Amino acid sequence: MRKSAVFSLFLIIATSLHAQYTETINSNRPGQSQGAFAVGTNVIQLESGLYFGDEEHTGLGTETDLWGVDYQLRYGLLFENLELNISGAFESQNIYRDFLGFTSEGKISNFKSNTIGAKYLIFDPYKSLEEDKPNLYSWKANQRFKWKTLIPAISIYAGANVAFGDNPYLFEGEGKFSPKAAIITQNNWGRWVLVLNLIADKLSEDFRSYTGIVTVTHTLSQNLAIFGEYQAIKGDIYADDILRAGGAYLIGKNLQFDISGLVNFKDTPSKWQVGAGVSYRLDLHKVDEFLEESNEGNKRRRRSEKLSRENEGEDDGGDGNNN
């Protein structure tokens, strides 16, 4: 049986280290950013979680208890660089308002977001840049910082927000269909991974939204990793600064559990949330796409061929009745 060590658990939380398809699940949870890499061709992946929290708005005099379910369905289509995905959240809010000593209560629930999109990797430094050869004459030269490690993998994302029915989470006058676009970068530095998302949302609306997300993940062990995330939202209707933190734990190759929490830095509204989730992969990927110009691809080809020979040897020699 093949057993592969998890070199970095961010293979689980965000993306693969050097290739689109990985032998262990790679999930965008529990943060809000997307990694630059896709899940791999013919891989179906569901990522979902339950969250609850509280919001207090000093200007409106409201306090809101909320719970919700978020989800993301991802599929690798045609080739390794392309991923289709559907993401969103259903949220229920109980709103308590205190105005001049009079209290009132209301409740709303609906899909707070629904987005259909596609992500495409346009630059992968691990296959586009030449692999450094060791300097046989200088130990110091081999230990010198390599500036090209700062060059990230880059993906582009395009999608559409879709709403149905009389949705209370839409702003007044907001359409039920609006485009969304993003630039995604990722750097892998051993046990550390840095992901950056620059997002332009609701581009057809009068009040557009612009978001930046920075996620840093660190591997603690073969199966455990933690992350920290900063999200800045800028818009005429809503702006915020949010911090998230949490961790993820890998079980087997296709299953991940996670926990996380968030706080923000203002009182219109102030908010906190905690949540837990799961990611599961249905791995229908059969053949790795090895690119001839990829240094890592050539390594993966050699490893795959070696494992294949070893497996064939076990099949031939494992049973004395075999001819």
Secondary structure, 3 states (H helix, E strand, C coil): CCCCCCCCCHHHHCCCCCCCCCCCCCCCCCCCCCCCCCCCECEEEEEEEEEEEEEEECCCCEEEEEEEEEEEEEEECCCCCEEEEEEEEEEEEEEEEEECCEEEEEEEEEEEEEEEEEEEEEECHHHHCCCCCCCCCCHHHHHCCCHHHHCCEEEEEEEEEECCCCCCCCCCCCCCEEEEEEEEEEEEECCEEEEEEEEEECCCCCCCEEEEEEEEEEECCCCEEEEEEEEEEEECCCCEEEEEEEEEEEECCCEEEEEEEEEECCCCCEEEEEEEEEEEEEECCCCCCCCCCCHHHHHHHHHHHHHHHHHHHHHHHCCCCCC
